[in-house]
Amino acid sequence: MERTIGLGFDAFTASVLLRQGEADKIITAGGTERLALLKKIIGVERFEALSERVHVATRRCRDRLRSCKPKRTG
């Protein structure tokens, strides 16, 4: 399922339940539970992993730039 449609089991189950009339589950859920349900539906894990990779690459580039500045001024 994940390979075919790009959704993990939890995300698929949550989206199917919403389509079967259980949309009120999101409305009646508390803030934390609602956020977790929405994250499952959109498959946020992939975006979070991508975001982390971007932040790591940014830190590496920033560190490299900082190490190059003294060489430039010297």
Gaussian input, Z-matrix of N, CA and C with variables (Angstrom, degrees):
# hf/3-21g

backbone

0 1
 N
 C     1     B1
 C     2     B2     1     A1
 N     3     B3     2     A2     1     D1
 C     4     B4     3     A3     2     D2
 C     5     B5     4     A4     3     D3
 N     6     B6     5     A5     4     D4
 C     7     B7     6     A6     5     D5
 C     8     B8     7     A7     6     D6
 N     9     B9     8     A8     7     D7
 C    10    B10     9     A9     8     D8
 C    11    B11    10    A10     9     D9
 N    12    B12    11    A11    10    D10
 C    13    B13    12    A12    11    D11
 C    14    B14    13    A13    12    D12
 N    15    B15    14    A14    13    D13
 C    16    B16    15    A15    14    D14
 C    17    B17    16    A16    15    D15
 N    18    B18    17    A17    16    D16
 C    19    B19    18    A18    17    D17
 C    20    B20    19    A19    18    D18
 N    21    B21    20    A20    19    D19
 C    22    B22    21    A21    20    D20
 C    23    B23    22    A22    21    D21
 N    24    B24    23    A23    22    D22
 C    25    B25    24    A24    23    D23
 C    26    B26    25    A25    24    D24
 N    27    B27    26    A26    25    D25
 C    28    B28    27    A27    26    D26
 C    29    B29    28    A28    27    D27
 N    30    B30    29    A29    28    D28
 C    31    B31    30    A30    29    D29
 C    32    B32    31    A31    30    D30
 N    33    B33    32    A32    31    D31
 C    34    B34    33    A33    32    D32
 C    35    B35    34    A34    33    D33
 N    36    B36    35    A35    34    D34
 C    37    B37    36    A36    35    D35
 C    38    B38    37    A37    36    D36
 N    39    B39    38    A38    37    D37
 C    40    B40    39    A39    38    D38
 C    41    B41    40    A40    39    D39
 N    42    B42    41    A41    40    D40
 C    43    B43    42    A42    41    D41
 C    44    B44    43    A43    42    D42
 N    45    B45    44    A44    43    D43
 C    46    B46    45    A45    44    D44
 C    47    B47    46    A46    45    D45
 N    48    B48    47    A47    46    D46
 C    49    B49    48    A48    47    D47
 C    50    B50    49    A49    48    D48
 N    51    B51    50    A50    49    D49
 C    52    B52    51    A51    50    D50
 C    53    B53    52    A52    51    D51
 N    54    B54    53    A53    52    D52
 C    55    B55    54    A54    53    D53
 C    56    B56    55    A55    54    D54
 N    57    B57    56    A56    55    D55
 C    58    B58    57    A57    56    D56
 C    59    B59    58    A58    57    D57
 N    60    B60    59    A59    58    D58
 C    61    B61    60    A60    59    D59
 C    62    B62    61    A61    60    D60
 N    63    B63    62    A62    61    D61
 C    64    B64    63    A63    62    D62
 C    65    B65    64    A64    63    D63
 N    66    B66    65    A65    64    D64
 C    67    B67    66    A66    65    D65
 C    68    B68    67    A67    66    D66
 N    69    B69    68    A68    67    D67
 C    70    B70    69    A69    68    D68
 C    71    B71    70    A70    69    D69
 N    72    B72    71    A71    70    D70
 C    73    B73    72    A72    71    D71
 C    74    B74    73    A73    72    D72
 N    75    B75    74    A74    73    D73
 C    76    B76    75    A75    74    D74
 C    77    B77    76    A76    75    D75
 N    78    B78    77    A77    76    D76
 C    79    B79    78    A78    77    D77
 C    80    B80    79    A79    78    D78
 N    81    B81    80    A80    79    D79
 C    82    B82    81    A81    80    D80
 C    83    B83    82    A82    81    D81
 N    84    B84    83    A83    82    D82
 C    85    B85    84    A84    83    D83
 C    86    B86    85    A85    84    D84
 N    87    B87    86    A86    85    D85
 C    88    B88    87    A87    86    D86
 C    89    B89    88    A88    87    D87
 N    90    B90    89    A89    88    D88
 C    91    B91    90    A90    89    D89
 C    92    B92    91    A91    90    D90
 N    93    B93    92    A92    91    D91
 C    94    B94    93    A93    92    D92
 C    95    B95    94    A94    93    D93
 N    96    B96    95    A95    94    D94
 C    97    B97    96    A96    95    D95
 C    98    B98    97    A97    96    D96
 N    99    B99    98    A98    97    D97
 C   100   B100    99    A99    98    D98
 C   101   B101   100   A100    99    D99
 N   102   B102   101   A101   100   D100
 C   103   B103   102   A102   101   D101
 C   104   B104   103   A103   102   D102
 N   105   B105   104   A104   103   D103
 C   106   B106   105   A105   104   D104
 C   107   B107   106   A106   105   D105
 N   108   B108   107   A107   106   D106
 C   109   B109   108   A108   107   D107
 C   110   B110   109   A109   108   D108
 N   111   B111   110   A110   109   D109
 C   112   B112   111   A111   110   D110
 C   113   B113   112   A112   111   D111
 N   114   B114   113   A113   112   D112
 C   115   B115   114   A114   113   D113
 C   116   B116   115   A115   114   D114
 N   117   B117   116   A116   115   D115
 C   118   B118   117   A117   116   D116
 C   119   B119   118   A118   117   D117
 N   120   B120   119   A119   118   D118
 C   121   B121   120   A120   119   D119
 C   122   B122   121   A121   120   D120
 N   123   B123   122   A122   121   D121
 C   124   B124   123   A123   122   D122
 C   125   B125   124   A124   123   D123
 N   126   B126   125   A125   124   D124
 C   127   B127   126   A126   125   D125
 C   128   B128   127   A127   126   D126
 N   129   B129   128   A128   127   D127
 C   130   B130   129   A129   128   D128
 C   131   B131   130   A130   129   D129
 N   132   B132   131   A131   130   D130
 C   133   B133   132   A132   131   D131
 C   134   B134   133   A133   132   D132
 N   135   B135   134   A134   133   D133
 C   136   B136   135   A135   134   D134
 C   137   B137   136   A136   135   D135
 N   138   B138   137   A137   136   D136
 C   139   B139   138   A138   137   D137
 C   140   B140   139   A139   138   D138
 N   141   B141   140   A140   139   D139
 C   142   B142   141   A141   140   D140
 C   143   B143   142   A142   141   D141
 N   144   B144   143   A143   142   D142
 C   145   B145   144   A144   143   D143
 C   146   B146   145   A145   144   D144
 N   147   B147   146   A146   145   D145
 C   148   B148   147   A147   146   D146
 C   149   B149   148   A148   147   D147
 N   150   B150   149   A149   148   D148
 C   151   B151   150   A150   149   D149
 C   152   B152   151   A151   150   D150
 N   153   B153   152   A152   151   D151
 C   154   B154   153   A153   152   D152
 C   155   B155   154   A154   153   D153
 N   156   B156   155   A155   154   D154
 C   157   B157   156   A156   155   D155
 C   158   B158   157   A157   156   D156
 N   159   B159   158   A158   157   D157
 C   160   B160   159   A159   158   D158
 C   161   B161   160   A160   159   D159
 N   162   B162   161   A161   160   D160
 C   163   B163   162   A162   161   D161
 C   164   B164   163   A163   162   D162
 N   165   B165   164   A164   163   D163
 C   166   B166   165   A165   164   D164
 C   167   B167   166   A166   165   D165
 N   168   B168   167   A167   166   D166
 C   169   B169   168   A168   167   D167
 C   170   B170   169   A169   168   D168
 N   171   B171   170   A170   169   D169
 C   172   B172   171   A171   170   D170
 C   173   B173   172   A172   171   D171
 N   174   B174   173   A173   172   D172
 C   175   B175   174   A174   173   D173
 C   176   B176   175   A175   174   D174
 N   177   B177   176   A176   175   D175
 C   178   B178   177   A177   176   D176
 C   179   B179   178   A178   177   D177
 N   180   B180   179   A179   178   D178
 C   181   B181   180   A180   179   D179
 C   182   B182   181   A181   180   D180
 N   183   B183   182   A182   181   D181
 C   184   B184   183   A183   182   D182
 C   185   B185   184   A184   183   D183
 N   186   B186   185   A185   184   D184
 C   187   B187   186   A186   185   D185
 C   188   B188   187   A187   186   D186
 N   189   B189   188   A188   187   D187
 C   190   B190   189   A189   188   D188
 C   191   B191   190   A190   189   D189
 N   192   B192   191   A191   190   D190
 C   193   B193   192   A192   191   D191
 C   194   B194   193   A193   192   D192
 N   195   B195   194   A194   193   D193
 C   196   B196   195   A195   194   D194
 C   197   B197   196   A196   195   D195
 N   198   B198   197   A197   196   D196
 C   199   B199   198   A198   197   D197
 C   200   B200   199   A199   198   D198
 N   201   B201   200   A200   199   D199
 C   202   B202   201   A201   200   D200
 C   203   B203   202   A202   201   D201
 N   204   B204   203   A203   202   D202
 C   205   B205   204   A204   203   D203
 C   206   B206   205   A205   204   D204
 N   207   B207   206   A206   205   D205
 C   208   B208   207   A207   206   D206
 C   209   B209   208   A208   207   D207
 N   210   B210   209   A209   208   D208
 C   211   B211   210   A210   209   D209
 C   212   B212   211   A211   210   D210
 N   213   B213   212   A212   211   D211
 C   214   B214   213   A213   212   D212
 C   215   B215   214   A214   213   D213
 N   216   B216   215   A215   214   D214
 C   217   B217   216   A216   215   D215
 C   218   B218   217   A217   216   D216
 N   219   B219   218   A218   217   D217
 C   220   B220   219   A219   218   D218
 C   221   B221   220   A220   219   D219

   B1=1.4470
   B2=1.5359
   B3=1.3258
   B4=1.4609
   B5=1.5193
   B6=1.3111
   B7=1.4618
   B8=1.5301
   B9=1.3100
   B10=1.4600
   B11=1.5175
   B12=1.3181
   B13=1.4716
   B14=1.5260
   B15=1.3334
   B16=1.4552
   B17=1.5150
   B18=1.3215
   B19=1.4710
   B20=1.5201
   B21=1.3231
   B22=1.4512
   B23=1.5155
   B24=1.3276
   B25=1.4623
   B26=1.5262
   B27=1.3496
   B28=1.4709
   B29=1.5217
   B30=1.3274
   B31=1.4602
   B32=1.5210
   B33=1.3102
   B34=1.4681
   B35=1.5177
   B36=1.3313
   B37=1.4623
   B38=1.5226
   B39=1.3173
   B40=1.4709
   B41=1.5196
   B42=1.3309
   B43=1.4616
   B44=1.5218
   B45=1.3308
   B46=1.4699
   B47=1.5220
   B48=1.3207
   B49=1.4660
   B50=1.5199
   B51=1.3152
   B52=1.4664
   B53=1.5133
   B54=1.3048
   B55=1.4621
   B56=1.5252
   B57=1.3205
   B58=1.4598
   B59=1.5276
   B60=1.3089
   B61=1.4557
   B62=1.5078
   B63=1.3112
   B64=1.4556
   B65=1.5263
   B66=1.3217
   B67=1.4591
   B68=1.5195
   B69=1.3236
   B70=1.4608
   B71=1.5233
   B72=1.3193
   B73=1.4576
   B74=1.5302
   B75=1.3231
   B76=1.4655
   B77=1.5202
   B78=1.3117
   B79=1.4602
   B80=1.5238
   B81=1.3314
   B82=1.4663
   B83=1.5279
   B84=1.3194
   B85=1.4656
   B86=1.5223
   B87=1.3115
   B88=1.4618
   B89=1.5167
   B90=1.3116
   B91=1.4606
   B92=1.5189
   B93=1.3251
   B94=1.4593
   B95=1.5229
   B96=1.3339
   B97=1.4643
   B98=1.5304
   B99=1.3228
   B100=1.4647
   B101=1.5283
   B102=1.3258
   B103=1.4598
   B104=1.5238
   B105=1.3203
   B106=1.4698
   B107=1.5268
   B108=1.3288
   B109=1.4739
   B110=1.5244
   B111=1.3142
   B112=1.4627
   B113=1.5291
   B114=1.3223
   B115=1.4629
   B116=1.5179
   B117=1.3432
   B118=1.4694
   B119=1.5286
   B120=1.3078
   B121=1.4665
   B122=1.5228
   B123=1.3147
   B124=1.4658
   B125=1.5188
   B126=1.3416
   B127=1.4552
   B128=1.5181
   B129=1.3044
   B130=1.4559
   B131=1.5341
   B132=1.3221
   B133=1.4635
   B134=1.5235
   B135=1.3102
   B136=1.4680
   B137=1.5244
   B138=1.3278
   B139=1.4577
   B140=1.5266
   B141=1.3337
   B142=1.4659
   B143=1.5236
   B144=1.3299
   B145=1.4726
   B146=1.5254
   B147=1.3185
   B148=1.4623
   B149=1.5283
   B150=1.3164
   B151=1.4571
   B152=1.5251
   B153=1.3088
   B154=1.4664
   B155=1.5248
   B156=1.3276
   B157=1.4655
   B158=1.5282
   B159=1.3212
   B160=1.4668
   B161=1.5260
   B162=1.3351
   B163=1.4644
   B164=1.5294
   B165=1.3198
   B166=1.4636
   B167=1.5238
   B168=1.3272
   B169=1.4708
   B170=1.5323
   B171=1.3228
   B172=1.4679
   B173=1.5200
   B174=1.3424
   B175=1.4669
   B176=1.5175
   B177=1.3323
   B178=1.4657
   B179=1.5234
   B180=1.3169
   B181=1.4688
   B182=1.5220
   B183=1.3180
   B184=1.4554
   B185=1.5343
   B186=1.3333
   B187=1.4676
   B188=1.5262
   B189=1.2944
   B190=1.4670
   B191=1.5302
   B192=1.3224
   B193=1.4627
   B194=1.5281
   B195=1.3271
   B196=1.4714
   B197=1.5289
   B198=1.3165
   B199=1.4651
   B200=1.5304
   B201=1.3087
   B202=1.4579
   B203=1.5354
   B204=1.3079
   B205=1.4780
   B206=1.5280
   B207=1.3419
   B208=1.4795
   B209=1.5321
   B210=1.3042
   B211=1.4687
   B212=1.5228
   B213=1.3263
   B214=1.4584
   B215=1.5178
   B216=1.3307
   B217=1.4615
   B218=1.5232
   B219=1.3483
   B220=1.4674
   B221=1.4499
   A1=109.33
   A2=115.73
   A3=118.55
   A4=110.82
   A5=116.70
   A6=120.66
   A7=110.81
   A8=116.90
   A9=121.19
   A10=113.56
   A11=117.67
   A12=119.92
   A13=113.61
   A14=117.56
   A15=120.14
   A16=115.10
   A17=117.24
   A18=120.61
   A19=109.08
   A20=115.47
   A21=120.38
   A22=109.81
   A23=116.02
   A24=120.98
   A25=111.84
   A26=116.97
   A27=120.15
   A28=112.08
   A29=116.71
   A30=120.51
   A31=110.48
   A32=116.28
   A33=120.12
   A34=110.70
   A35=116.64
   A36=121.04
   A37=111.10
   A38=116.60
   A39=120.15
   A40=111.24
   A41=117.43
   A42=119.70
   A43=111.44
   A44=117.86
   A45=120.96
   A46=109.84
   A47=117.18
   A48=120.03
   A49=110.97
   A50=117.29
   A51=119.89
   A52=110.82
   A53=116.22
   A54=119.88
   A55=111.68
   A56=117.74
   A57=120.84
   A58=111.96
   A59=115.86
   A60=119.49
   A61=115.69
   A62=117.95
   A63=119.02
   A64=111.49
   A65=115.59
   A66=120.03
   A67=111.36
   A68=116.62
   A69=119.66
   A70=111.64
   A71=116.92
   A72=120.68
   A73=110.33
   A74=116.55
   A75=120.62
   A76=110.32
   A77=116.69
   A78=121.02
   A79=111.15
   A80=117.14
   A81=120.85
   A82=112.98
   A83=117.48
   A84=120.25
   A85=110.62
   A86=115.14
   A87=120.46
   A88=109.53
   A89=117.06
   A90=121.75
   A91=114.01
   A92=117.12
   A93=121.09
   A94=111.27
   A95=116.20
   A96=120.41
   A97=110.88
   A98=116.98
   A99=121.65
   A100=110.44
   A101=115.66
   A102=119.83
   A103=110.70
   A104=117.07
   A105=120.76
   A106=110.92
   A107=117.58
   A108=120.93
   A109=111.23
   A110=116.32
   A111=119.63
   A112=111.04
   A113=116.81
   A114=120.13
   A115=111.39
   A116=116.60
   A117=120.38
   A118=110.66
   A119=115.83
   A120=120.07
   A121=111.30
   A122=117.16
   A123=118.17
   A124=113.24
   A125=116.76
   A126=119.21
   A127=112.21
   A128=116.03
   A129=122.59
   A130=113.05
   A131=117.93
   A132=120.40
   A133=111.41
   A134=116.37
   A135=119.76
   A136=110.88
   A137=116.77
   A138=120.78
   A139=111.12
   A140=116.21
   A141=119.49
   A142=111.01
   A143=116.56
   A144=120.20
   A145=110.50
   A146=116.79
   A147=120.94
   A148=110.43
   A149=116.91
   A150=121.45
   A151=110.62
   A152=116.88
   A153=120.42
   A154=110.96
   A155=117.36
   A156=120.63
   A157=110.83
   A158=117.04
   A159=121.20
   A160=110.15
   A161=116.65
   A162=120.26
   A163=111.68
   A164=117.03
   A165=120.68
   A166=109.99
   A167=117.20
   A168=121.15
   A169=110.80
   A170=116.86
   A171=120.83
   A172=110.59
   A173=116.55
   A174=119.75
   A175=111.35
   A176=116.84
   A177=120.17
   A178=111.36
   A179=115.92
   A180=120.29
   A181=111.16
   A182=117.38
   A183=121.64
   A184=110.00
   A185=116.39
   A186=120.09
   A187=111.28
   A188=115.56
   A189=119.42
   A190=111.13
   A191=116.10
   A192=120.79
   A193=110.82
   A194=116.49
   A195=120.44
   A196=111.35
   A197=117.29
   A198=119.72
   A199=111.59
   A200=118.55
   A201=122.26
   A202=112.67
   A203=117.61
   A204=121.19
   A205=112.33
   A206=120.60
   A207=118.77
   A208=112.27
   A209=116.89
   A210=120.22
   A211=110.12
   A212=115.95
   A213=120.92
   A214=111.52
   A215=116.15
   A216=119.67
   A217=112.20
   A218=116.91
   A219=120.23
   A220=113.20
   D1=-44.65
   D2=-178.58
   D3=-64.80
   D4=-39.71
   D5=-179.92
   D6=-70.04
   D7=-37.30
   D8=-175.67
   D9=-76.58
   D10=-51.06
   D11=-175.32
   D12=-112.09
   D13=-3.53
   D14=175.59
   D15=80.17
   D16=14.08
   D17=177.26
   D18=-118.25
   D19=137.37
   D20=173.48
   D21=-73.29
   D22=173.38
   D23=-176.64
   D24=-57.82
   D25=-48.65
   D26=-177.72
   D27=-62.25
   D28=-42.92
   D29=179.90
   D30=-65.20
   D31=-42.57
   D32=179.10
   D33=-62.49
   D34=-47.10
   D35=-179.50
   D36=-60.92
   D37=-44.91
   D38=-179.61
   D39=-62.54
   D40=-42.58
   D41=-178.66
   D42=-69.34
   D43=-35.34
   D44=177.71
   D45=-67.51
   D46=-42.71
   D47=179.13
   D48=-61.11
   D49=-38.63
   D50=178.77
   D51=-63.29
   D52=-38.76
   D53=-178.96
   D54=-72.01
   D55=-18.65
   D56=-178.48
   D57=-97.66
   D58=26.02
   D59=173.90
   D60=89.88
   D61=11.02
   D62=179.16
   D63=-103.45
   D64=29.40
   D65=179.02
   D66=-63.40
   D67=-24.65
   D68=178.96
   D69=-65.39
   D70=-16.04
   D71=177.34
   D72=-59.63
   D73=-38.66
   D74=177.75
   D75=-70.15
   D76=-40.22
   D77=-177.36
   D78=-67.96
   D79=-41.98
   D80=-176.38
   D81=-84.12
   D82=-12.88
   D83=-179.02
   D84=-70.77
   D85=152.66
   D86=174.93
   D87=-72.90
   D88=172.76
   D89=-175.57
   D90=-55.31
   D91=-49.41
   D92=-178.03
   D93=-66.64
   D94=-44.27
   D95=-179.79
   D96=-66.12
   D97=-39.73
   D98=178.40
   D99=-61.66
   D100=-45.57
   D101=178.57
   D102=-60.85
   D103=-42.51
   D104=179.30
   D105=-62.69
   D106=-42.51
   D107=178.34
   D108=-62.63
   D109=-46.29
   D110=-179.33
   D111=-64.70
   D112=-38.72
   D113=177.03
   D114=-61.87
   D115=-38.92
   D116=177.93
   D117=-64.06
   D118=-42.28
   D119=-176.09
   D120=-64.42
   D121=-43.17
   D122=-176.87
   D123=-90.48
   D124=-4.86
   D125=179.00
   D126=66.59
   D127=49.37
   D128=-173.33
   D129=-63.52
   D130=-18.42
   D131=-177.74
   D132=-55.96
   D133=-41.11
   D134=-179.49
   D135=-63.78
   D136=-40.20
   D137=-179.88
   D138=-70.44
   D139=-37.50
   D140=177.32
   D141=-65.25
   D142=-40.48
   D143=178.04
   D144=-64.41
   D145=-42.65
   D146=177.99
   D147=-63.09
   D148=-43.20
   D149=178.93
   D150=-60.07
   D151=-43.25
   D152=179.29
   D153=-62.99
   D154=-41.69
   D155=178.41
   D156=-62.77
   D157=-39.40
   D158=178.51
   D159=-64.24
   D160=-43.77
   D161=-179.99
   D162=-64.60
   D163=-40.27
   D164=178.30
   D165=-63.63
   D166=-45.56
   D167=179.11
   D168=-63.02
   D169=-38.81
   D170=178.72
   D171=-63.55
   D172=-44.34
   D173=178.28
   D174=-61.55
   D175=-41.55
   D176=178.44
   D177=-61.53
   D178=-45.06
   D179=179.55
   D180=-64.28
   D181=-41.54
   D182=179.37
   D183=-62.85
   D184=-43.88
   D185=178.47
   D186=-63.58
   D187=-40.92
   D188=179.24
   D189=-64.61
   D190=-41.90
   D191=177.38
   D192=-61.04
   D193=-44.58
   D194=179.02
   D195=-61.20
   D196=-37.95
   D197=-179.77
   D198=-73.60
   D199=-22.66
   D200=179.45
   D201=-83.07
   D202=-27.74
   D203=-176.30
   D204=-59.20
   D205=-45.47
   D206=178.79
   D207=-63.09
   D208=-33.79
   D209=178.78
   D210=-65.38
   D211=-38.50
   D212=-179.19
   D213=-66.59
   D214=-42.43
   D215=-177.99
   D216=-76.04
   D217=-19.22
   D218=-177.91
   D219=-87.75

